[in-house]
């Protein structure tokens, strides 16, 4: 309670315990600082050490949730430990800050990109990966050259942004295979880009909030195409429905959405309704 660590999250510790009990491994080291009461000594040769066992022998500089989780686990495991000796409180605090600010986390984009290699993808993630990879590699893709699979890159949509935008529409696409999904979504995006070009605002396509709004609007447009053209999801048919949208809005209105995907999607919906005729 007198240290400088974050408050313990018991739920997180329970998750660690469950992971350990399911035969998971955590290879990263616990980092400790020996306190005066530990009376830490290293035996000749440096292959062993001794210390006094009491509750305040060591300060945990890194890994307190892992230690808490290990204590809750039913199984036992050997854990690598690094021990600093003779540090002042100032040195301990600075080391704690360095550990927690200078480590660079792995990008979420990369984690998504390699999940299938670890065989831990959900069916939904696998489906999204197939669709993304098709858009990233096929030369007829409206997004060809505009996607970044494993990291964020200026002027490109990341896998995380793509998945976030496309995930909500998966239930509308049923059990269609990946090639069919690619064809339908590509036709829709191609028609949408045609409308954006009319407004001289094609860049909206690769802005994360813009792409999310465009994909969020897909079910409304696809529903009109299904009714008007008996489910022939071609770029021409999508463009026919979207003509109402781009005839009833302008570039300034889209720009005024102020980075809000919801506001932008609402704007699309109102423009579509405004152009509706029996």
C-alpha beads as a LAMMPS data file, in Angstrom:
LAMMPS data file: protein, C-alpha beads

278 atoms
277 bonds

1 atom types
1 bond types

-500.0 500.0 xlo xhi
-500.0 500.0 ylo yhi
-500.0 500.0 zlo zhi

Masses

1 110.0

Atoms # bond

1 1 1 0.000 0.000 0.000
2 1 1 2.978 2.301 0.502
3 1 1 4.544 1.487 -2.864
4 1 1 4.005 2.957 -6.316
5 1 1 2.386 0.038 -8.143
6 1 1 -1.050 0.205 -9.744
7 1 1 -3.990 -1.140 -7.740
8 1 1 -4.379 -4.892 -8.060
9 1 1 -7.123 -6.076 -10.417
10 1 1 -8.452 -9.325 -8.942
11 1 1 -10.338 -10.221 -12.126
12 1 1 -7.125 -10.016 -14.135
13 1 1 -5.344 -12.182 -11.570
14 1 1 -8.129 -14.785 -11.807
15 1 1 -7.717 -14.859 -15.605
16 1 1 -3.985 -15.484 -15.178
17 1 1 -4.714 -18.293 -12.708
18 1 1 -7.141 -19.930 -15.135
19 1 1 -4.577 -19.620 -17.936
20 1 1 -1.880 -21.264 -15.803
21 1 1 -4.246 -24.046 -14.749
22 1 1 -5.037 -24.720 -18.416
23 1 1 -1.318 -25.438 -18.933
24 1 1 -0.522 -21.993 -20.303
25 1 1 3.027 -20.684 -19.921
26 1 1 4.246 -17.162 -19.145
27 1 1 7.946 -16.963 -20.036
28 1 1 8.526 -13.311 -19.101
29 1 1 10.355 -12.637 -15.834
30 1 1 9.021 -11.260 -12.578
31 1 1 11.214 -8.287 -11.615
32 1 1 11.874 -7.828 -7.884
33 1 1 13.869 -5.465 -5.730
34 1 1 15.342 -6.985 -2.571
35 1 1 14.540 -4.953 0.542
36 1 1 16.849 -4.543 3.524
37 1 1 14.842 -7.060 5.536
38 1 1 15.540 -9.772 2.947
39 1 1 19.244 -9.817 3.887
40 1 1 19.968 -11.121 0.409
41 1 1 23.338 -12.832 -0.031
42 1 1 24.830 -14.554 -3.052
43 1 1 26.762 -17.738 -2.340
44 1 1 30.317 -18.120 -3.634
45 1 1 30.322 -18.902 -7.345
46 1 1 27.110 -16.967 -7.899
47 1 1 24.970 -20.058 -8.491
48 1 1 22.679 -19.688 -5.468
49 1 1 21.426 -17.071 -3.062
50 1 1 19.806 -16.898 0.358
51 1 1 17.284 -14.511 1.851
52 1 1 15.060 -14.191 4.879
53 1 1 11.484 -15.227 4.061
54 1 1 8.958 -12.679 5.263
55 1 1 6.127 -10.711 3.579
56 1 1 8.260 -7.609 2.931
57 1 1 11.444 -9.251 1.657
58 1 1 10.908 -8.062 -1.926
59 1 1 9.191 -5.248 -3.793
60 1 1 7.581 -6.289 -7.091
61 1 1 8.718 -3.884 -9.808
62 1 1 7.087 -5.749 -12.689
63 1 1 4.617 -8.655 -12.733
64 1 1 2.484 -8.082 -9.641
65 1 1 -0.646 -9.399 -11.390
66 1 1 1.239 -12.496 -12.499
67 1 1 2.435 -13.082 -8.920
68 1 1 -1.122 -12.586 -7.637
69 1 1 -2.442 -14.894 -10.384
70 1 1 0.163 -17.585 -9.615
71 1 1 -0.924 -17.528 -5.979
72 1 1 -4.530 -18.168 -7.030
73 1 1 -3.689 -20.980 -9.463
74 1 1 -4.231 -24.593 -8.394
75 1 1 -1.207 -25.839 -10.322
76 1 1 2.423 -24.923 -9.837
77 1 1 4.941 -23.679 -12.382
78 1 1 8.556 -22.578 -12.399
79 1 1 8.838 -18.837 -12.984
80 1 1 11.897 -16.847 -14.132
81 1 1 12.759 -14.048 -11.696
82 1 1 15.150 -11.102 -11.894
83 1 1 16.215 -9.628 -8.544
84 1 1 17.816 -6.223 -8.072
85 1 1 19.710 -5.674 -4.835
86 1 1 20.717 -2.474 -3.089
87 1 1 18.416 -0.098 -4.981
88 1 1 17.205 3.134 -3.393
89 1 1 13.501 3.984 -3.543
90 1 1 14.320 6.570 -6.206
91 1 1 16.120 3.941 -8.307
92 1 1 13.241 1.496 -7.839
93 1 1 10.732 4.122 -8.963
94 1 1 12.790 5.086 -12.015
95 1 1 13.173 1.437 -12.990
96 1 1 9.428 0.924 -12.619
97 1 1 8.814 3.924 -14.915
98 1 1 11.339 2.652 -17.473
99 1 1 9.783 -0.824 -17.534
100 1 1 6.291 0.574 -18.040
101 1 1 7.037 3.350 -20.545
102 1 1 9.932 2.229 -22.725
103 1 1 8.613 -1.172 -23.785
104 1 1 6.881 -0.970 -27.152
105 1 1 3.802 -3.192 -27.383
106 1 1 3.203 -5.353 -30.431
107 1 1 0.653 -3.615 -32.713
108 1 1 -2.858 -5.079 -32.686
109 1 1 -2.610 -5.205 -36.475
110 1 1 0.307 -7.642 -36.266
111 1 1 -1.419 -9.788 -33.641
112 1 1 -4.466 -10.126 -35.895
113 1 1 -2.230 -10.839 -38.878
114 1 1 -0.517 -13.816 -37.215
115 1 1 -3.351 -15.255 -35.105
116 1 1 -4.112 -17.897 -37.714
117 1 1 -0.533 -19.175 -37.439
118 1 1 -1.166 -19.892 -33.761
119 1 1 -4.461 -21.609 -34.661
120 1 1 -6.417 -19.434 -32.225
121 1 1 -8.634 -17.558 -34.674
122 1 1 -12.381 -17.598 -34.207
123 1 1 -14.529 -18.424 -37.241
124 1 1 -15.420 -14.748 -37.470
125 1 1 -11.774 -13.657 -37.396
126 1 1 -10.898 -16.241 -40.028
127 1 1 -13.662 -14.982 -42.282
128 1 1 -12.569 -11.369 -41.881
129 1 1 -8.943 -12.309 -42.578
130 1 1 -9.918 -14.036 -45.827
131 1 1 -11.921 -11.005 -46.949
132 1 1 -9.145 -8.562 -45.992
133 1 1 -6.483 -10.633 -47.744
134 1 1 -8.590 -10.735 -50.914
135 1 1 -8.944 -6.953 -50.889
136 1 1 -5.223 -6.563 -50.201
137 1 1 -3.970 -8.897 -52.943
138 1 1 -6.459 -8.971 -55.811
139 1 1 -5.736 -6.492 -58.589
140 1 1 -9.449 -5.812 -59.201
141 1 1 -9.922 -4.756 -55.566
142 1 1 -11.126 -1.203 -55.057
143 1 1 -8.830 -1.203 -51.987
144 1 1 -5.771 -2.609 -53.757
145 1 1 -2.700 -0.760 -52.478
146 1 1 -4.731 0.957 -49.755
147 1 1 -4.491 -1.672 -46.998
148 1 1 -1.808 -2.351 -44.383
149 1 1 -2.065 -5.858 -42.887
150 1 1 0.357 -5.822 -39.953
151 1 1 0.838 -2.194 -38.901
152 1 1 -0.690 1.243 -39.098
153 1 1 0.446 3.264 -42.090
154 1 1 -0.432 6.767 -43.247
155 1 1 -2.881 6.801 -46.127
156 1 1 -3.877 3.165 -45.649
157 1 1 -6.525 1.209 -43.776
158 1 1 -5.168 -1.159 -41.148
159 1 1 -6.483 -4.663 -40.580
160 1 1 -7.904 -3.511 -37.231
161 1 1 -9.886 -0.666 -38.857
162 1 1 -11.056 -2.959 -41.666
163 1 1 -12.249 -5.664 -39.261
164 1 1 -13.964 -3.152 -36.990
165 1 1 -15.933 -1.775 -39.943
166 1 1 -16.790 -5.110 -41.578
167 1 1 -17.566 -7.211 -38.505
168 1 1 -21.098 -5.735 -37.939
169 1 1 -22.223 -6.615 -41.486
170 1 1 -21.229 -10.303 -41.349
171 1 1 -24.649 -11.442 -40.019
172 1 1 -26.301 -9.887 -43.111
173 1 1 -24.033 -11.875 -45.433
174 1 1 -25.158 -15.281 -44.251
175 1 1 -23.080 -18.338 -45.099
176 1 1 -21.709 -17.079 -48.416
177 1 1 -18.115 -18.085 -49.079
178 1 1 -15.230 -15.602 -48.981
179 1 1 -15.051 -15.141 -52.767
180 1 1 -18.740 -14.278 -52.929
181 1 1 -18.420 -11.875 -50.021
182 1 1 -15.445 -10.199 -51.661
183 1 1 -17.339 -9.745 -54.930
184 1 1 -20.388 -8.214 -53.237
185 1 1 -18.447 -5.870 -50.954
186 1 1 -16.060 -4.872 -53.738
187 1 1 -19.006 -4.038 -56.005
188 1 1 -20.560 -1.940 -53.241
189 1 1 -17.326 -0.086 -52.497
190 1 1 -16.687 0.474 -56.194
191 1 1 -20.107 2.094 -56.547
192 1 1 -19.563 4.143 -53.395
193 1 1 -16.195 5.395 -54.630
194 1 1 -17.887 6.491 -57.849
195 1 1 -20.211 8.656 -55.754
196 1 1 -17.346 10.032 -53.662
197 1 1 -15.522 10.956 -56.868
198 1 1 -18.536 13.011 -57.904
199 1 1 -18.103 14.970 -54.672
200 1 1 -14.287 15.067 -54.994
201 1 1 -13.944 13.311 -51.635
202 1 1 -12.496 9.860 -52.445
203 1 1 -10.131 10.095 -49.449
204 1 1 -13.087 9.437 -47.139
205 1 1 -12.802 5.766 -48.123
206 1 1 -9.510 5.234 -46.261
207 1 1 -10.264 7.350 -43.214
208 1 1 -11.104 4.827 -40.437
209 1 1 -14.282 6.629 -39.385
210 1 1 -15.275 7.113 -43.034
211 1 1 -14.780 3.461 -43.946
212 1 1 -16.700 2.399 -40.834
213 1 1 -19.628 4.631 -41.819
214 1 1 -19.570 3.364 -45.405
215 1 1 -19.635 -0.264 -44.293
216 1 1 -22.231 0.477 -41.624
217 1 1 -24.452 1.855 -44.396
218 1 1 -24.070 -1.317 -46.488
219 1 1 -27.161 -3.176 -45.128
220 1 1 -29.438 -0.234 -46.055
221 1 1 -28.122 -0.091 -49.604
222 1 1 -27.998 -3.872 -50.066
223 1 1 -31.603 -4.094 -48.878
224 1 1 -32.669 -1.661 -51.594
225 1 1 -30.679 -3.586 -54.205
226 1 1 -32.326 -6.838 -53.115
227 1 1 -35.792 -5.361 -53.512
228 1 1 -35.127 -3.371 -56.664
229 1 1 -32.920 -5.841 -58.550
230 1 1 -33.859 -9.221 -57.012
231 1 1 -30.562 -9.555 -55.189
232 1 1 -28.253 -8.940 -58.161
233 1 1 -25.442 -7.294 -56.181
234 1 1 -23.495 -5.679 -59.002
235 1 1 -21.618 -2.390 -58.986
236 1 1 -24.169 -0.970 -61.439
237 1 1 -27.106 -1.878 -59.213
238 1 1 -25.404 -0.543 -56.100
239 1 1 -24.646 2.686 -57.994
240 1 1 -28.309 2.991 -59.002
241 1 1 -29.373 2.976 -55.333
242 1 1 -26.488 5.182 -54.202
243 1 1 -27.332 7.778 -56.840
244 1 1 -30.058 9.047 -54.495
245 1 1 -27.500 9.451 -51.715
246 1 1 -24.974 11.430 -53.704
247 1 1 -27.664 13.523 -55.377
248 1 1 -28.921 14.625 -51.961
249 1 1 -25.670 15.463 -50.190
250 1 1 -22.472 17.387 -50.837
251 1 1 -18.821 17.385 -49.860
252 1 1 -19.258 20.040 -47.169
253 1 1 -21.921 17.952 -45.461
254 1 1 -19.611 14.929 -45.384
255 1 1 -16.680 16.962 -44.087
256 1 1 -18.874 18.412 -41.330
257 1 1 -19.341 14.955 -39.831
258 1 1 -16.257 15.776 -37.719
259 1 1 -14.661 12.332 -37.597
260 1 1 -17.878 10.688 -36.386
261 1 1 -18.807 7.453 -38.163
262 1 1 -22.292 7.514 -36.618
263 1 1 -22.970 11.087 -37.732
264 1 1 -21.705 10.280 -41.203
265 1 1 -23.793 7.117 -41.469
266 1 1 -26.889 9.042 -40.328
267 1 1 -26.182 11.591 -43.046
268 1 1 -26.061 8.833 -45.665
269 1 1 -29.339 7.411 -44.370
270 1 1 -31.169 10.738 -44.533
271 1 1 -29.922 11.351 -48.070
272 1 1 -31.140 7.911 -49.147
273 1 1 -34.567 8.417 -47.588
274 1 1 -34.893 11.885 -49.100
275 1 1 -34.520 10.410 -52.559
276 1 1 -36.979 7.570 -51.998
277 1 1 -39.929 7.307 -54.389
278 1 1 -42.631 4.685 -54.757

Bonds

1 1 1 2
2 1 2 3
3 1 3 4
4 1 4 5
5 1 5 6
6 1 6 7
7 1 7 8
8 1 8 9
9 1 9 10
10 1 10 11
11 1 11 12
12 1 12 13
13 1 13 14
14 1 14 15
15 1 15 16
16 1 16 17
17 1 17 18
18 1 18 19
19 1 19 20
20 1 20 21
21 1 21 22
22 1 22 23
23 1 23 24
24 1 24 25
25 1 25 26
26 1 26 27
27 1 27 28
28 1 28 29
29 1 29 30
30 1 30 31
31 1 31 32
32 1 32 33
33 1 33 34
34 1 34 35
35 1 35 36
36 1 36 37
37 1 37 38
38 1 38 39
39 1 39 40
40 1 40 41
41 1 41 42
42 1 42 43
43 1 43 44
44 1 44 45
45 1 45 46
46 1 46 47
47 1 47 48
48 1 48 49
49 1 49 50
50 1 50 51
51 1 51 52
52 1 52 53
53 1 53 54
54 1 54 55
55 1 55 56
56 1 56 57
57 1 57 58
58 1 58 59
59 1 59 60
60 1 60 61
61 1 61 62
62 1 62 63
63 1 63 64
64 1 64 65
65 1 65 66
66 1 66 67
67 1 67 68
68 1 68 69
69 1 69 70
70 1 70 71
71 1 71 72
72 1 72 73
73 1 73 74
74 1 74 75
75 1 75 76
76 1 76 77
77 1 77 78
78 1 78 79
79 1 79 80
80 1 80 81
81 1 81 82
82 1 82 83
83 1 83 84
84 1 84 85
85 1 85 86
86 1 86 87
87 1 87 88
88 1 88 89
89 1 89 90
90 1 90 91
91 1 91 92
92 1 92 93
93 1 93 94
94 1 94 95
95 1 95 96
96 1 96 97
97 1 97 98
98 1 98 99
99 1 99 100
100 1 100 101
101 1 101 102
102 1 102 103
103 1 103 104
104 1 104 105
105 1 105 106
106 1 106 107
107 1 107 108
108 1 108 109
109 1 109 110
110 1 110 111
111 1 111 112
112 1 112 113
113 1 113 114
114 1 114 115
115 1 115 116
116 1 116 117
117 1 117 118
118 1 118 119
119 1 119 120
120 1 120 121
121 1 121 122
122 1 122 123
123 1 123 124
124 1 124 125
125 1 125 126
126 1 126 127
127 1 127 128
128 1 128 129
129 1 129 130
130 1 130 131
131 1 131 132
132 1 132 133
133 1 133 134
134 1 134 135
135 1 135 136
136 1 136 137
137 1 137 138
138 1 138 139
139 1 139 140
140 1 140 141
141 1 141 142
142 1 142 143
143 1 143 144
144 1 144 145
145 1 145 146
146 1 146 147
147 1 147 148
148 1 148 149
149 1 149 150
150 1 150 151
151 1 151 152
152 1 152 153
153 1 153 154
154 1 154 155
155 1 155 156
156 1 156 157
157 1 157 158
158 1 158 159
159 1 159 160
160 1 160 161
161 1 161 162
162 1 162 163
163 1 163 164
164 1 164 165
165 1 165 166
166 1 166 167
167 1 167 168
168 1 168 169
169 1 169 170
170 1 170 171
171 1 171 172
172 1 172 173
173 1 173 174
174 1 174 175
175 1 175 176
176 1 176 177
177 1 177 178
178 1 178 179
179 1 179 180
180 1 180 181
181 1 181 182
182 1 182 183
183 1 183 184
184 1 184 185
185 1 185 186
186 1 186 187
187 1 187 188
188 1 188 189
189 1 189 190
190 1 190 191
191 1 191 192
192 1 192 193
193 1 193 194
194 1 194 195
195 1 195 196
196 1 196 197
197 1 197 198
198 1 198 199
199 1 199 200
200 1 200 201
201 1 201 202
202 1 202 203
203 1 203 204
204 1 204 205
205 1 205 206
206 1 206 207
207 1 207 208
208 1 208 209
209 1 209 210
210 1 210 211
211 1 211 212
212 1 212 213
213 1 213 214
214 1 214 215
215 1 215 216
216 1 216 217
217 1 217 218
218 1 218 219
219 1 219 220
220 1 220 221
221 1 221 222
222 1 222 223
223 1 223 224
224 1 224 225
225 1 225 226
226 1 226 227
227 1 227 228
228 1 228 229
229 1 229 230
230 1 230 231
231 1 231 232
232 1 232 233
233 1 233 234
234 1 234 235
235 1 235 236
236 1 236 237
237 1 237 238
238 1 238 239
239 1 239 240
240 1 240 241
241 1 241 242
242 1 242 243
243 1 243 244
244 1 244 245
245 1 245 246
246 1 246 247
247 1 247 248
248 1 248 249
249 1 249 250
250 1 250 251
251 1 251 252
252 1 252 253
253 1 253 254
254 1 254 255
255 1 255 256
256 1 256 257
257 1 257 258
258 1 258 259
259 1 259 260
260 1 260 261
261 1 261 262
262 1 262 263
263 1 263 264
264 1 264 265
265 1 265 266
266 1 266 267
267 1 267 268
268 1 268 269
269 1 269 270
270 1 270 271
271 1 271 272
272 1 272 273
273 1 273 274
274 1 274 275
275 1 275 276
276 1 276 277
277 1 277 278
